[in-house]
């Protein structure tokens, strides 16, 4: 057993009341409860002290990686938009060659409207994957 040393300190009345309550509940002396609380507090602090040093490094690494992921996602979204716009223009040009310009526009508009409508109605099972929404279920 480790050698013990007496320590004197000042505490608030609330802290003293808490120590007395704990001591009474466990049938221990206030001194024993205070020593136990102090030792546990020091042990917890030692265990979490490394977090104070590692926290900023971890935060920096996470910010860097999220930034890279965001940049990649933005690139992919821009690329998908360009590919989609190119395909739409090519299909329209092919329709104009096969039909009248007015018929091609009508079909193009109908396809656009159908696509917008399908995006407003999530695919079966998508709501289950995404979980509950915080906002109303009205389409934007």
N, C-alpha and C positions, 0 to 999 in steps of 0.2 A: 504494500500500500504506500502511496506517495506521501511524503512528509507534508504536513499542513502548516500554514502560516495565517495568523490573524490579520484581518483587513478591516478597517473602519471606513465607512462611507456615509454620505448623506443621500437620502432618497425622499421622494414625495410621500405624502400621507396616503395617496391612492396606491402607490407601490407597496407601502408597508401593509395596508389593508389586504392587498392581494397576497402578499407573503403570509400574513396571518391566516387568511382563509385556506390557502394551500396547506399550510402546516397543520391546521386543525383537521382538515379533511383527510390527511394522510397520517395523522398522529405523529408528526415529526416536529423538531424544533425549527424556529424561524431561521436560525443560523444554518441548519442543514439544507432547508429549502432554498435559501438565498445562495448558498454555495452551489447547489445543483443547477439553479437557474443561470447563474453566472458562468459555470463551466459549459453548460449546453449552449449558451449564447456565444461564447468564445469559439466553441467547436463549429457551430453553424457559420460563424463569420469566417473562420479559417477555410471552411469548405467552399464558401461563396466568394472569397477574396479574389480568386483567380478570374471570376467573371468580370470584375471591375477592370482587369487588365485585358482580358480577351474580348470584352464587349465591343469596344470600338473597332477592333480588327475584324470581328465577325460581321459587324454592321457594314463596314466598308466592303468586305467581300460579297455580301449579299447585294448591296447596292450596285456593285460592278456587274455581277451576274444578271441581275434583273434588268439593268441597263442594256446589256448585250442581248438579252432575250427580247426586250422591247424593240431594239433596233432591228433584230432579225424578223420579228413579227411585222413591224412596219414595212420592211422590205417585201415580205411575202404578200402582204395585203396590197401594196402598190403593184406588185407584179401580177397578182390575180386580177386586179382592176384593168390593167393594160391588156392582158390576154383576153379578158371578157369583152372589152370594148373593141378590140381588133376582130374577134370572132363575130360580134354583132354587126360590125360594118361590112365584113365580107359576106355574111349571110344576106344582109340587106341588098348588097350589090348583085348577088346571084338572083335574088327574088325580082329585082328590077329587070334583069335580063329575061326572066321567064314570064313575068306578069307586067301589068302596068305599074307605074310609079305609085299611083293611088292605092292599088291593091297591096303592093309591097308595104306601104306605110301603114295600112290598116292591119295587116298581119303582124308587122313589127310592133305596133301599139298593143295589139291583143296579146302578143307574147310577153311584152313588158308588164302589162296589167296582170296577167296570169302569174308571172314570177313574183311580183310584189304581193299578190294575194297569198301565194304559197308560203312566202316568208313570214307572213303574219300568223299563219297557222302552223305551230311547231309540229314536227314529225312525231309520229306515234312513239311514245317512250321518252321523248326529249324532255318533257316537263319532269318526269320522274328522275332523270339524270341531273337536271339543273336544280331541282329542289324547289321549295316555295319561293315565290317572288315577294319582295317587300312592297312593290307598287301594285296598282290595280291590274287586272288582266286585260284591260282595254289595249288595243294596238296603238302604237304611237302615231 
